[in-house]
Amino acid sequence: MPYVAEISRSNPSCFLFLIDQSGSMREPFGASATNKNKANGVADAINRLLQNLVIKCAKSEGIRDYYYVGVIGYGGKGVAPAFSGALNGRELVPISEIGNNPARVEQRSKKMEDGMGGIIEQSVKFPIWFDPLAEGGTPMCGALNKGTNILVKWLTTHPNCFPPIVINISDGESTDGDPFQLASDLMSLTSTDGEVLLFNLHISSSSHAPVEFPEAEDDLPDDHAKMLFNMSSHLPEYMRRIIGSEGLDVSFNTRGFVFNADLVSVIRFLDIGTRPSNLR
């Protein structure tokens, strides 16, 4: 059965995030209770995810390099690595370097239970590695091609790794061509443990109900959503177990795709998509 390779310092895996930075990302989430626009909401979700990955890899002697992580932005400024600060321009960065090199640390307010049935706000430190940007078109084909080039190099040097996971987050249609074949090419890359996994997270300003982890395109309202569904990988068995434990229906046909995600769906999708299956 694929997707069982041990993830360790001697055999790390990688995550690659492709982030839409087009002008429409200035718009608000459709059904979200927050007043954040899509660019800021996604940036916060990515930064929170990076912090959680650092924590998962932290041991008494330091941060172990179980993962290498890349964040590629695509929008009006083209397709390029999107880390801020000291990591600017880097394509794939070991998690220890990420943990030790946030661009800055902000003070954020977090609501917490006070232990007596009430809610209080507490100031917490929030490290920033990725800043929001929203301008221009949506060169998704360029982003997928960039991701393929990065992972070809990764798999050459890590042929036995747990397969890389690519998460594409976008709110619009590709403006530089049809991305379907490029997505297929990306998903055809393999390690000895299985094919590269490509998951697509569609976010929108509409009030249409989200569709999370579907197994067919029947409930999707338009051709663009159906294309993103069909260019998403089937979930491996360990992810189906995770989703099933959270009360969602899953089958062998379930794909790593969410349509019309609000901010809550974004956070859950990223958590499930990056939860390690075999970390040592």
Residue pairs with C-beta under 8 A, 6 or more apart in sequence:
1 237
2 163
2 193
2 194
2 195
2 236
3 162
3 163
3 193
3 194
3 236
3 237
3 238
3 277
4 193
4 277
4 278
5 11
5 13
5 160
5 161
5 162
5 163
5 191
5 192
5 193
5 278
6 162
6 278
6 280
7 13
7 66
7 67
7 161
7 162
7 276
7 277
7 278
7 279
7 280
8 66
8 279
8 280
9 64
9 65
9 66
11 158
11 160
11 161
11 162
12 65
12 66
12 67
12 68
12 94
12 158
12 161
13 66
13 67
13 68
13 158
13 161
13 162
13 163
13 164
13 165
14 67
14 68
14 69
14 70
14 92
14 151
14 154
14 158
14 161
14 164
14 165
15 53
15 67
15 68
15 69
15 70
15 164
15 165
15 166
15 167
15 274
16 69
16 70
16 71
16 72
16 92
16 147
16 150
16 151
16 164
16 165
16 166
16 167
17 46
17 69
17 70
17 71
17 72
17 166
17 167
17 169
18 72
18 74
18 140
18 143
18 144
18 146
18 147
18 166
18 167
18 168
18 169
18 170
19 42
19 46
19 71
19 72
19 73
19 74
19 82
19 130
19 169
20 74
20 75
20 138
20 140
20 169
20 170
20 171
20 172
21 39
21 73
21 74
21 75
21 76
21 77
21 82
21 132
21 133
21 134
21 135
21 136
22 74
22 75
22 76
22 134
22 135
22 136
22 137
22 138
22 171
22 172
22 175
23 75
23 76
23 134
23 135
23 136
23 137
24 38
24 134
24 138
24 171
24 172
24 205
25 37
25 38
25 39
25 42
25 75
25 132
25 133
25 134
25 171
26 37
26 38
26 39
26 134
27 37
27 38
27 171
27 205
28 35
28 36
28 37
28 38
28 205
29 36
29 37
29 38
29 41
29 203
29 204
29 205
29 262
29 263
30 204
30 205
30 206
30 207
30 208
30 260
30 262
31 207
31 209
31 210
31 260
31 262
32 41
32 262
32 263
32 264
34 41
34 263
36 44
36 263
37 132
37 134
38 134
38 171
38 203
38 205
39 132
39 133
39 134
40 132
41 263
41 266
42 132
42 169
42 203
42 266
43 130
43 131
43 132
45 263
45 266
45 267
45 270
46 71
46 129
46 130
46 270
47 126
47 127
47 128
47 129
47 130
48 126
48 267
49 270
49 271
49 274
50 69
50 98
50 127
50 129
50 130
51 126
51 127
52 271
53 67
53 69
53 95
53 98
53 274
54 63
54 95
54 98
54 99
56 66
56 276
56 279
57 63
57 64
57 65
57 66
57 67
57 95
57 96
57 99
58 64
58 99
62 96
63 95
63 96
63 99
63 100
64 95
64 96
65 94
65 95
65 96
66 95
66 276
66 279
67 94
67 95
68 92
68 93
68 94
68 95
68 154
69 92
69 93
69 95
69 98
70 81
70 90
70 91
70 92
70 93
70 150
71 81
71 82
71 83
71 129
71 130
72 79
72 80
72 81
72 82
72 91
72 143
72 146
72 147
72 150
73 79
73 80
73 81
73 82
73 133
74 138
74 139
74 140
74 142
74 143
74 146
75 133
75 134
75 135
75 136
75 137
75 138
75 139
76 135
76 136
76 137
77 133
77 135
77 136
78 139
78 142
79 139
79 142
79 143
79 145
79 146
80 89
81 88
81 89
81 90
81 91
82 130
82 133
83 89
83 90
83 93
83 103
83 129
83 130
84 103
84 128
84 129
84 130
84 131
85 101
85 102
85 103
85 104
85 129
86 101
86 103
87 93
87 97
87 98
87 101
87 103
87 129
91 150
92 150
92 154
98 129
101 129
102 127
102 128
102 129
103 128
103 129
103 131
104 127
104 128
105 125
105 126
105 127
105 128
106 125
106 126
106 127
106 128
107 123
107 124
107 125
107 126
108 123
108 124
108 125
108 126
109 121
109 122
109 123
109 124
110 121
110 122
110 123
110 124
111 119
111 120
111 121
111 122
112 119
112 120
112 121
112 122
113 119
113 120
114 120
137 175
137 176
138 170
138 172
138 173
138 174
138 175
138 176
139 174
139 175
139 176
140 168
140 170
140 173
140 174
140 175
140 176
140 179
141 174
141 176
141 177
141 178
141 179
141 182
142 176
143 168
144 168
144 179
144 182
144 183
144 185
144 186
145 182
147 166
147 186
148 182
148 185
148 186
148 189
151 164
151 166
151 186
151 189
151 196
152 189
154 161
154 164
155 161
155 164
155 189
155 190
155 191
158 191
159 191
159 192
160 191
160 192
160 193
161 191
161 193
162 191
162 193
162 277
162 278
163 190
163 191
163 193
163 194
163 195
163 196
163 197
164 189
164 191
164 196
164 197
165 196
165 197
165 199
165 273
165 274
166 186
166 196
166 197
166 198
166 199
167 199
167 200
167 201
167 269
167 270
167 273
167 274
168 198
168 199
168 200
168 201
169 201
169 203
169 266
170 200
170 201
170 202
170 203
170 228
171 202
171 203
171 204
171 205
173 224
179 227
179 231
180 227
180 230
180 231
183 198
183 231
184 231
186 196
186 198
187 195
187 196
187 197
187 198
187 231
187 233
188 195
188 196
189 195
189 196
190 196
194 236
195 233
196 233
197 233
197 236
197 256
198 231
198 232
198 233
198 256
199 232
199 233
199 256
199 257
199 269
199 273
200 228
200 229
200 231
200 232
200 256
200 257
200 258
201 257
201 258
201 261
201 265
201 266
201 269
201 270
202 225
202 228
202 257
202 258
202 259
202 260
202 261
203 260
203 261
203 262
203 266
204 260
204 261
206 260
208 221
208 259
208 260
209 260
210 258
210 259
210 260
210 261
210 262
210 265
211 219
211 220
211 225
211 258
211 259
211 260
212 248
212 258
212 259
212 261
212 265
212 268
212 269
213 235
213 243
213 248
213 250
213 254
213 255
213 256
213 257
213 258
214 220
214 229
214 254
214 255
214 257
214 259
215 249
215 250
215 251
215 253
215 254
215 255
216 253
217 225
217 226
217 229
217 230
220 226
220 229
220 259
225 259
225 260
228 257
228 259
229 255
229 257
229 259
232 255
232 256
232 257
233 255
233 256
234 252
234 253
234 254
234 255
234 256
235 243
235 250
235 254
235 255
235 256
236 277
238 277
239 256
239 272
239 273
239 275
239 277
240 250
240 251
240 252
240 254
242 272
242 275
243 250
243 254
243 272
244 250
246 272
256 273
258 265
258 269
261 269
